[in-house]
Amino acid sequence: MDYQKLTTKEITQIKTLGQLKAAGYQPKAIKEELRDNLISKIKKKENVFEGIWGYEDTVIPDIERAILSRHNINLLGLRGQAKTRIARMMTQLLDEYVPVVYGSELNDDPLAPLSTYAKDKIDEKGDDTPIIWWHRDERYTEKLATPDVSVADLIGDVDPIKAATMKLSYNDERVIHYGLVPRSHRSIFVINELPDLQARIQVALFNILQEGDIQIRGFKLRLPLDIQFVFTANPEDYTNRGSIVTPLKDRIESQIITHYPKSIEIGRKITLQEANLKGKPVEHIHIPELMKDLIEQIAIEARESEYVDEKSGVSARLTISAYENLISAAERRMYLNGETDTMVRIADLIGVIPAITGKVELVYEGEQEGAGIVAYSLIGKAIRSQFINYFPSPEQKKKSKEGNPYVVPLAWFGEGNELDILASQSDKEYKSALQSVPGLEEVVTQMVENLPEKEKEFFMEFALHGLAEYSQLSKKLLETGLKFKDLFSSMFDMGLGSEEDFEEDDL
């Protein structure tokens, strides 16, 4: 009988060691499993890491090379770079089922038993030794490294209760309670945030990675554990809490550096894929493509901001949470006004501030500014960056003195007029308010190519925000929304000086 040609149903009907031998089963190390199944998928042009965007030409090829080399892996990168998700997806490269001696706490292979229990069971029952089948999804163990993790947690310790209950001598290795690592025999074992593990605990992993030796309270055990180790870590200079000790780093054969999305397009794919919109009336909320770009631009601005600690990184979870809040802002307004359909607005970005403040770690100067102010500033910078993709630079048009498309709406504000965009405004009130600004609609229809009719007011509001970010208008955050007014008069309202104090170029 050829074991390799058996169907899943035929395999799982094998119940004893004798039947397993008759089927022609041969033990296979986990790294060989991963390697063989990866080769098969590569030949079939199958994507192992489905849904991992932006790593197609960088991280994923490195991971595949490490698996082909039978290496343990350390994924090094800032938070929110899909390190743990990649590790979890590696289970898809394992065989669907593998046999285990029934009752074995070390998941013993029936033809290559490791524990005393399994060896004794096979000696006692021979070919009648019962076996069970272990699914690949269960062959994964994950441990978050924290300062309180002990050697007993990872490796094991002597269990006095077991010794007393079973009336065993402390010289009998059956009194050992095995830790997570031995119990992960024939599995993928992941330690997240490895530098947070105390140095003396990291030392306990040396021999497991290299020789397979385990020493527990004086027991010198030769356990050739079969484990695929995957570690994750932030760059060592991110925190003073710890680092990976050099001998351990030396034993991890492949260190793979992850990164954030390198383009807005990739960021959008990740955000739209991961955002939890279940139950939301998304079919009734229109989201312009520009708004999706703005959400990603906020993260880009945060990663470049002087107020945000670049060593901590800005997780992709920022854009995911921001996108969810954006939809919720429009959803709330729709319910308040009894409307059946609506569109997100630029002003709705104020509703994503809570999603930003908890996702960025500020440097000292940023602490003084306040997380909310920094978040508001990041939104403004994102608008400024995207504005010139649709409209000419107000600064350049102002200097040219000719053909400035913004003259009419700016003149209207210069006459003392103001415009409020409120969070709870109905769509009708929102459109009416924007249409009250002379020349604003003409700016949008002339400058925005292929402008959808239903997005006209959205871009009109975007134009106002852009003019404010380029210091052509004043934009003030209200408790219930935003107020746009003339920049010059706004400065005098704040008591910043007299007319003689300001030159035109300073505004």
URKAQUI-V855537 format. One record per residue. RES is the residue in one small letter. SS is DSSP state (alpha for helix, beta for strand, coil for the rest). OMEGA is omega in degrees with one decimal (* if undefined). Layout:
# URKAQUI-V855537
res->(RES | RES)
ss->(SS | SS)
omega->(OMEGA | OMEGA)
This chain:
# URKAQUI-V855537
res->(m | d | y | q | k | l | t | t | k | e | i | t | q | i | k | t | l | g | q | l | k | a | a | g | y | q | p | k | a | i | k | e | e | l | r | d | n | l | i | s | k | i | k | k | k | e | n | v | f | e | g | i | w | g | y | e | d | t | v | i | p | d | i | e | r | a | i | l | s | r | h | n | i | n | l | l | g | l | r | g | q | a | k | t | r | i | a | r | m | m | t | q | l | l | d | e | y | v | p | v | v | y | g | s | e | l | n | d | d | p | l | a | p | l | s | t | y | a | k | d | k | i | d | e | k | g | d | d | t | p | i | i | w | w | h | r | d | e | r | y | t | e | k | l | a | t | p | d | v | s | v | a | d | l | i | g | d | v | d | p | i | k | a | a | t | m | k | l | s | y | n | d | e | r | v | i | h | y | g | l | v | p | r | s | h | r | s | i | f | v | i | n | e | l | p | d | l | q | a | r | i | q | v | a | l | f | n | i | l | q | e | g | d | i | q | i | r | g | f | k | l | r | l | p | l | d | i | q | f | v | f | t | a | n | p | e | d | y | t | n | r | g | s | i | v | t | p | l | k | d | r | i | e | s | q | i | i | t | h | y | p | k | s | i | e | i | g | r | k | i | t | l | q | e | a | n | l | k | g | k | p | v | e | h | i | h | i | p | e | l | m | k | d | l | i | e | q | i | a | i | e | a | r | e | s | e | y | v | d | e | k | s | g | v | s | a | r | l | t | i | s | a | y | e | n | l | i | s | a | a | e | r | r | m | y | l | n | g | e | t | d | t | m | v | r | i | a | d | l | i | g | v | i | p | a | i | t | g | k | v | e | l | v | y | e | g | e | q | e | g | a | g | i | v | a | y | s | l | i | g | k | a | i | r | s | q | f | i | n | y | f | p | s | p | e | q | k | k | k | s | k | e | g | n | p | y | v | v | p | l | a | w | f | g | e | g | n | e | l | d | i | l | a | s | q | s | d | k | e | y | k | s | a | l | q | s | v | p | g | l | e | e | v | v | t | q | m | v | e | n | l | p | e | k | e | k | e | f | f | m | e | f | a | l | h | g | l | a | e | y | s | q | l | s | k | k | l | l | e | t | g | l | k | f | k | d | l | f | s | s | m | f | d | m | g | l | g | s | e | e | d | f | e | e | d | d | l)
ss->(coil | coil | alpha | alpha | alpha | coil | coil | alpha | alpha | alpha | alpha | alpha | coil | coil | coil | beta | alpha | alpha | alpha | alpha | alpha | alpha | coil | coil | coil | coil | coil | coil | coil | alpha | alpha | alpha | alpha | alpha | alpha | alpha | alpha | alpha | alpha | alpha | alpha | alpha | alpha | coil | coil | coil | coil | coil | coil | coil | coil | coil | coil | coil | coil | coil | coil | coil | alpha | alpha | alpha | alpha | alpha | alpha | alpha | alpha | alpha | alpha | coil | coil | coil | coil | beta | beta | beta | beta | coil | coil | coil | coil | coil | coil | alpha | alpha | alpha | alpha | alpha | alpha | alpha | alpha | alpha | alpha | alpha | coil | coil | coil | beta | beta | beta | beta | beta | coil | coil | coil | coil | coil | coil | coil | beta | coil | coil | beta | coil | coil | coil | alpha | alpha | alpha | alpha | alpha | alpha | alpha | alpha | alpha | alpha | alpha | alpha | alpha | coil | beta | beta | beta | beta | beta | beta | alpha | alpha | alpha | coil | beta | beta | beta | beta | beta | coil | coil | coil | coil | coil | coil | alpha | alpha | alpha | alpha | coil | beta | beta | beta | coil | alpha | alpha | alpha | alpha | alpha | alpha | alpha | coil | coil | coil | coil | coil | coil | alpha | alpha | alpha | beta | beta | beta | coil | alpha | alpha | alpha | alpha | coil | coil | coil | beta | beta | beta | beta | beta | beta | coil | alpha | alpha | alpha | coil | coil | alpha | alpha | alpha | alpha | alpha | coil | coil | alpha | alpha | alpha | alpha | alpha | coil | coil | beta | beta | beta | beta | coil | coil | beta | beta | beta | beta | coil | coil | coil | coil | beta | beta | beta | beta | beta | beta | beta | coil | coil | alpha | alpha | alpha | coil | coil | coil | coil | coil | coil | coil | alpha | alpha | alpha | alpha | alpha | alpha | coil | coil | beta | beta | beta | beta | coil | coil | coil | coil | coil | coil | alpha | alpha | alpha | alpha | alpha | alpha | alpha | alpha | alpha | alpha | alpha | coil | coil | coil | coil | coil | coil | coil | alpha | alpha | alpha | beta | beta | coil | coil | alpha | alpha | alpha | alpha | alpha | alpha | alpha | alpha | alpha | alpha | alpha | alpha | alpha | alpha | alpha | alpha | coil | coil | coil | beta | coil | coil | coil | coil | coil | coil | coil | coil | alpha | alpha | alpha | alpha | alpha | alpha | alpha | alpha | alpha | alpha | alpha | alpha | alpha | alpha | alpha | alpha | alpha | alpha | alpha | alpha | coil | coil | coil | coil | coil | beta | beta | coil | coil | alpha | alpha | alpha | alpha | alpha | alpha | alpha | alpha | alpha | alpha | alpha | alpha | coil | coil | coil | coil | beta | coil | alpha | alpha | alpha | alpha | alpha | alpha | coil | alpha | alpha | alpha | alpha | alpha | alpha | alpha | alpha | alpha | alpha | alpha | alpha | alpha | alpha | alpha | alpha | alpha | coil | coil | coil | coil | coil | coil | alpha | alpha | alpha | alpha | alpha | alpha | alpha | coil | coil | coil | coil | coil | coil | alpha | alpha | alpha | alpha | alpha | alpha | alpha | alpha | coil | coil | coil | coil | beta | beta | beta | beta | coil | coil | coil | coil | alpha | alpha | alpha | alpha | alpha | alpha | alpha | alpha | alpha | coil | coil | coil | coil | alpha | alpha | alpha | alpha | alpha | alpha | alpha | alpha | coil | coil | coil | coil | coil | alpha | alpha | alpha | alpha | alpha | alpha | alpha | alpha | alpha | alpha | alpha | alpha | alpha | alpha | alpha | alpha | alpha | coil | coil | coil | beta | beta | beta | beta | beta | coil | coil | coil | beta | beta | beta | beta | beta | beta | alpha | alpha | alpha | alpha | alpha | alpha | alpha | coil | coil | coil | coil | coil | alpha | alpha | alpha | coil | coil | alpha | alpha | alpha | coil)
omega->(180.0 | -177.1 | -175.9 | -176.9 | -179.5 | 175.1 | 178.1 | -179.7 | 179.7 | -179.8 | -175.1 | 175.1 | 176.1 | -171.8 | -176.9 | 179.0 | 180.0 | 177.7 | 179.3 | 178.2 | -178.2 | 179.8 | 178.6 | -179.6 | 174.5 | 179.1 | 178.0 | 178.3 | -176.1 | 179.4 | 175.9 | 175.1 | -178.6 | -178.3 | -176.9 | -178.9 | 175.7 | 178.4 | 179.6 | -178.7 | 178.1 | -179.8 | -179.7 | -178.5 | 178.8 | 179.4 | -178.6 | -173.8 | -178.8 | 177.6 | 175.1 | -173.8 | 174.3 | -178.9 | -172.5 | -176.1 | -176.7 | -172.5 | -175.3 | 175.2 | 177.5 | 178.8 | -179.6 | 177.6 | 179.1 | 179.1 | 177.7 | 178.8 | -179.2 | -176.2 | 161.1 | -167.8 | 169.6 | 177.1 | -174.4 | 178.8 | -179.5 | -176.1 | 177.4 | 179.0 | 172.8 | -178.4 | -179.3 | 179.9 | 177.5 | -179.9 | -179.4 | -178.7 | 178.3 | 177.4 | 179.6 | 177.6 | 177.0 | 172.3 | -175.1 | 178.4 | 170.8 | -178.2 | 179.2 | 174.6 | -176.5 | 177.6 | -178.3 | 179.6 | 178.4 | 175.4 | -173.5 | 169.8 | -177.3 | 179.4 | 176.6 | -176.0 | -176.3 | -174.4 | 175.9 | -179.6 | -176.9 | 179.4 | 179.2 | -179.6 | 179.9 | 176.7 | -176.5 | -171.8 | 179.3 | -177.5 | 177.8 | 178.8 | -178.5 | 177.2 | 173.7 | -178.6 | -172.2 | -177.9 | -176.0 | 179.9 | 179.8 | -176.3 | -177.8 | 177.3 | -178.1 | 179.8 | 174.7 | -179.9 | 175.3 | -177.0 | -177.3 | 177.0 | -176.9 | 174.8 | 179.6 | 179.3 | -174.5 | -172.9 | -179.8 | -178.3 | 174.5 | -178.5 | -177.9 | 179.1 | 177.3 | 179.5 | -178.8 | -177.7 | -177.9 | 180.0 | -178.6 | 173.6 | 177.9 | 174.6 | -178.8 | -175.9 | 176.4 | 177.3 | -178.2 | 169.7 | -175.6 | 178.1 | -174.8 | -175.5 | 177.2 | 179.1 | 176.8 | 175.5 | -178.9 | -178.9 | 169.1 | -179.1 | -175.9 | 170.7 | 178.5 | 179.4 | -176.7 | -179.4 | 179.8 | 177.8 | -179.1 | -176.2 | -177.9 | 176.9 | 176.0 | 179.6 | -178.5 | -179.4 | -174.6 | -173.0 | 178.7 | -180.0 | -171.5 | -172.5 | -177.9 | 179.6 | 174.5 | 176.4 | -178.5 | 176.1 | 176.6 | 176.4 | 176.5 | -175.6 | 173.8 | -179.2 | 178.5 | -177.6 | -178.3 | -172.8 | 168.8 | 179.8 | 171.0 | 178.1 | 171.3 | -178.3 | 167.1 | 175.2 | -171.6 | -177.6 | -179.6 | -172.6 | 175.8 | -175.3 | -179.7 | 178.2 | 177.2 | -178.7 | -171.4 | -179.7 | 178.1 | 178.1 | -179.6 | -177.9 | 176.2 | -165.7 | -177.7 | 173.7 | -172.9 | -176.2 | 178.2 | -176.9 | 176.0 | 178.3 | -176.6 | 177.2 | 177.4 | -178.5 | 179.1 | 177.8 | 178.9 | 178.9 | -179.4 | -177.6 | -178.3 | 179.0 | -171.6 | -177.2 | 179.5 | -178.3 | -178.6 | 178.5 | 179.6 | -177.9 | -173.5 | 179.2 | 179.4 | -179.8 | -179.6 | -178.8 | 177.8 | 180.0 | 178.6 | -179.0 | 177.4 | 176.8 | -179.4 | 178.2 | 179.1 | -179.7 | 177.6 | 179.2 | 178.2 | 179.1 | 179.7 | -179.5 | 179.9 | -173.5 | 177.1 | -178.4 | -177.0 | -178.7 | -176.6 | -179.7 | 179.6 | 179.5 | 176.5 | -173.2 | 172.5 | 177.3 | 177.2 | -177.6 | 179.7 | 179.3 | 179.8 | 179.6 | 178.1 | 178.2 | 178.7 | 178.7 | -178.9 | 178.4 | 178.4 | 179.9 | -179.7 | -179.2 | 179.9 | 179.2 | -178.8 | -175.8 | 179.1 | -178.7 | 179.6 | 179.5 | 176.4 | 177.3 | 176.0 | -179.0 | 175.8 | 179.4 | 178.2 | 178.4 | 175.1 | 179.8 | 179.6 | -179.5 | 178.0 | 178.0 | -179.6 | -171.9 | -179.9 | -174.8 | -179.9 | 176.5 | -172.3 | 171.0 | -173.6 | -179.2 | 178.7 | 177.8 | 180.0 | -179.5 | -177.0 | -175.6 | -179.6 | 179.4 | 178.3 | 179.4 | 178.8 | 178.0 | 179.5 | 177.3 | 178.8 | 179.4 | 177.5 | 177.7 | -179.8 | -178.3 | -177.2 | -174.9 | -175.4 | 173.3 | -176.6 | -175.4 | 175.1 | -179.4 | 178.4 | -179.5 | -179.8 | 179.9 | 179.4 | -179.2 | -176.7 | 179.6 | -179.7 | 176.0 | 179.6 | -175.5 | -173.9 | -173.3 | -173.4 | 179.3 | 179.3 | 178.6 | 178.9 | 177.1 | -179.9 | 178.3 | 177.2 | 178.7 | 179.5 | 179.0 | 176.9 | 171.6 | -173.5 | -175.7 | -174.2 | 179.8 | 174.0 | 179.2 | 179.5 | 179.1 | 179.5 | -179.4 | -179.1 | -179.4 | -178.4 | -179.8 | -179.7 | -180.0 | -178.5 | 174.3 | -176.1 | 179.1 | 179.6 | 177.5 | -176.2 | -176.8 | 179.7 | -170.7 | -176.0 | -178.9 | 176.8 | -177.5 | 175.0 | -177.1 | -176.0 | 179.3 | -175.0 | -178.7 | 176.9 | -179.4 | 175.0 | 176.7 | 178.8 | 178.3 | 178.6 | 178.3 | 179.6 | 177.9 | 177.7 | -179.8 | 176.9 | 173.4 | 174.2 | 178.0 | 173.1 | 176.8 | -177.2 | 178.7 | 177.2 | 176.1 | -176.2 | -179.9 | -176.1 | 176.2 | 174.8 | 176.8 | -179.6 | -177.6 | -175.5 | -179.9 | 178.8 | 179.4 | 178.8 | 177.4 | -179.3 | 177.8 | -175.8 | 180.0 | 178.3 | -176.0 | -177.5 | -176.4 | -170.9 | 170.8 | -176.5 | -176.5 | -179.4 | -172.5 | *)
